[in-house]
Amino acid sequence: MKYLLLLALIGLVIWWLKMQRRDRNNTQDDASQTNKAQHMVRCGHCDLHLPQSDALEGSLGFYCSTAHRDAKES
């Protein structure tokens, strides 16, 4: 009988450890999903691809710098 209780206790400890590991992995996955992919655009002057949030918008498209925007649009 005592071996059955010991086996059950070991099983519960293993189950509890697996649940803790799974919960820890789920929280790490949630944190990594905050870095989602961004929409990429191409510079109208040099064809460099960059995130739209970093690009400068001009009347003819997106640019990687003010120098390229001024060169293409003037």
ChimeraX commands (.cxc) that place a marker at each C-alpha (Angstrom):
marker #1 position 0.00,0.00,0.00 radius 0.5
marker #1 position 2.80,2.44,0.87 radius 0.5
marker #1 position 4.39,1.85,-2.57 radius 0.5
marker #1 position 1.11,2.72,-4.26 radius 0.5
marker #1 position 0.91,5.99,-2.30 radius 0.5
marker #1 position 4.55,6.77,-3.09 radius 0.5
marker #1 position 3.94,6.10,-6.79 radius 0.5
marker #1 position 0.86,8.34,-6.74 radius 0.5
marker #1 position 2.83,11.11,-5.01 radius 0.5
marker #1 position 5.63,10.88,-7.59 radius 0.5
marker #1 position 3.03,11.00,-10.38 radius 0.5
marker #1 position 1.44,14.12,-8.91 radius 0.5
marker #1 position 4.82,15.84,-8.60 radius 0.5
marker #1 position 5.68,15.04,-12.23 radius 0.5
marker #1 position 2.26,16.26,-13.40 radius 0.5
marker #1 position 2.63,19.49,-11.39 radius 0.5
marker #1 position 6.10,20.14,-12.84 radius 0.5
marker #1 position 4.82,19.62,-16.40 radius 0.5
marker #1 position 1.96,22.04,-15.78 radius 0.5
marker #1 position 4.37,24.66,-14.44 radius 0.5
marker #1 position 6.61,24.29,-17.49 radius 0.5
marker #1 position 3.66,24.58,-19.88 radius 0.5
marker #1 position 2.39,27.73,-18.16 radius 0.5
marker #1 position 5.86,29.29,-18.35 radius 0.5
marker #1 position 6.11,28.51,-22.08 radius 0.5
marker #1 position 2.68,30.02,-22.75 radius 0.5
marker #1 position 3.64,33.32,-21.12 radius 0.5
marker #1 position 6.87,33.45,-23.15 radius 0.5
marker #1 position 4.91,32.84,-26.37 radius 0.5
marker #1 position 2.56,35.71,-25.51 radius 0.5
marker #1 position 5.52,38.03,-24.98 radius 0.5
marker #1 position 7.10,37.06,-28.31 radius 0.5
marker #1 position 3.86,37.70,-30.20 radius 0.5
marker #1 position 4.03,41.39,-29.33 radius 0.5
marker #1 position 6.86,41.71,-31.87 radius 0.5
marker #1 position 4.66,41.17,-34.90 radius 0.5
marker #1 position 5.78,41.62,-38.47 radius 0.5
marker #1 position 5.57,45.10,-39.90 radius 0.5
marker #1 position 4.50,46.18,-43.37 radius 0.5
marker #1 position 7.59,46.73,-45.52 radius 0.5
marker #1 position 7.86,49.45,-48.17 radius 0.5
marker #1 position 10.51,50.23,-50.77 radius 0.5
marker #1 position 12.36,53.52,-51.06 radius 0.5
marker #1 position 11.36,55.23,-54.31 radius 0.5
marker #1 position 14.95,56.36,-54.90 radius 0.5
marker #1 position 17.32,53.52,-53.91 radius 0.5
marker #1 position 14.88,50.54,-53.66 radius 0.5
marker #1 position 15.85,49.84,-50.03 radius 0.5
marker #1 position 13.15,47.90,-48.15 radius 0.5
marker #1 position 12.30,49.22,-44.68 radius 0.5
marker #1 position 9.37,49.09,-42.24 radius 0.5
marker #1 position 6.63,51.57,-43.08 radius 0.5
marker #1 position 6.88,53.02,-39.57 radius 0.5
marker #1 position 10.50,54.06,-40.29 radius 0.5
marker #1 position 9.88,55.34,-43.83 radius 0.5
marker #1 position 9.22,58.94,-44.84 radius 0.5
marker #1 position 6.12,59.41,-46.97 radius 0.5
marker #1 position 6.27,61.72,-49.94 radius 0.5
marker #1 position 3.80,62.59,-52.68 radius 0.5
marker #1 position 5.32,59.93,-54.97 radius 0.5
marker #1 position 5.79,57.14,-52.42 radius 0.5
marker #1 position 7.96,56.18,-49.47 radius 0.5
marker #1 position 11.61,57.06,-48.91 radius 0.5
marker #1 position 14.36,55.98,-46.54 radius 0.5
marker #1 position 15.70,59.49,-45.89 radius 0.5
marker #1 position 14.87,63.13,-46.46 radius 0.5
marker #1 position 17.74,63.40,-48.96 radius 0.5
marker #1 position 16.21,60.67,-51.13 radius 0.5
marker #1 position 12.74,62.18,-50.83 radius 0.5
marker #1 position 14.05,65.62,-51.84 radius 0.5
marker #1 position 16.11,64.21,-54.73 radius 0.5
marker #1 position 13.22,62.24,-56.21 radius 0.5
marker #1 position 10.43,64.78,-55.71 radius 0.5
marker #1 position 12.17,68.01,-56.66 radius 0.5
marker link #1:1,2 radius 0.2
marker link #1:2,3 radius 0.2
marker link #1:3,4 radius 0.2
marker link #1:4,5 radius 0.2
marker link #1:5,6 radius 0.2
marker link #1:6,7 radius 0.2
marker link #1:7,8 radius 0.2
marker link #1:8,9 radius 0.2
marker link #1:9,10 radius 0.2
marker link #1:10,11 radius 0.2
marker link #1:11,12 radius 0.2
marker link #1:12,13 radius 0.2
marker link #1:13,14 radius 0.2
marker link #1:14,15 radius 0.2
marker link #1:15,16 radius 0.2
marker link #1:16,17 radius 0.2
marker link #1:17,18 radius 0.2
marker link #1:18,19 radius 0.2
marker link #1:19,20 radius 0.2
marker link #1:20,21 radius 0.2
marker link #1:21,22 radius 0.2
marker link #1:22,23 radius 0.2
marker link #1:23,24 radius 0.2
marker link #1:24,25 radius 0.2
marker link #1:25,26 radius 0.2
marker link #1:26,27 radius 0.2
marker link #1:27,28 radius 0.2
marker link #1:28,29 radius 0.2
marker link #1:29,30 radius 0.2
marker link #1:30,31 radius 0.2
marker link #1:31,32 radius 0.2
marker link #1:32,33 radius 0.2
marker link #1:33,34 radius 0.2
marker link #1:34,35 radius 0.2
marker link #1:35,36 radius 0.2
marker link #1:36,37 radius 0.2
marker link #1:37,38 radius 0.2
marker link #1:38,39 radius 0.2
marker link #1:39,40 radius 0.2
marker link #1:40,41 radius 0.2
marker link #1:41,42 radius 0.2
marker link #1:42,43 radius 0.2
marker link #1:43,44 radius 0.2
marker link #1:44,45 radius 0.2
marker link #1:45,46 radius 0.2
marker link #1:46,47 radius 0.2
marker link #1:47,48 radius 0.2
marker link #1:48,49 radius 0.2
marker link #1:49,50 radius 0.2
marker link #1:50,51 radius 0.2
marker link #1:51,52 radius 0.2
marker link #1:52,53 radius 0.2
marker link #1:53,54 radius 0.2
marker link #1:54,55 radius 0.2
marker link #1:55,56 radius 0.2
marker link #1:56,57 radius 0.2
marker link #1:57,58 radius 0.2
marker link #1:58,59 radius 0.2
marker link #1:59,60 radius 0.2
marker link #1:60,61 radius 0.2
marker link #1:61,62 radius 0.2
marker link #1:62,63 radius 0.2
marker link #1:63,64 radius 0.2
marker link #1:64,65 radius 0.2
marker link #1:65,66 radius 0.2
marker link #1:66,67 radius 0.2
marker link #1:67,68 radius 0.2
marker link #1:68,69 radius 0.2
marker link #1:69,70 radius 0.2
marker link #1:70,71 radius 0.2
marker link #1:71,72 radius 0.2
marker link #1:72,73 radius 0.2
marker link #1:73,74 radius 0.2
view
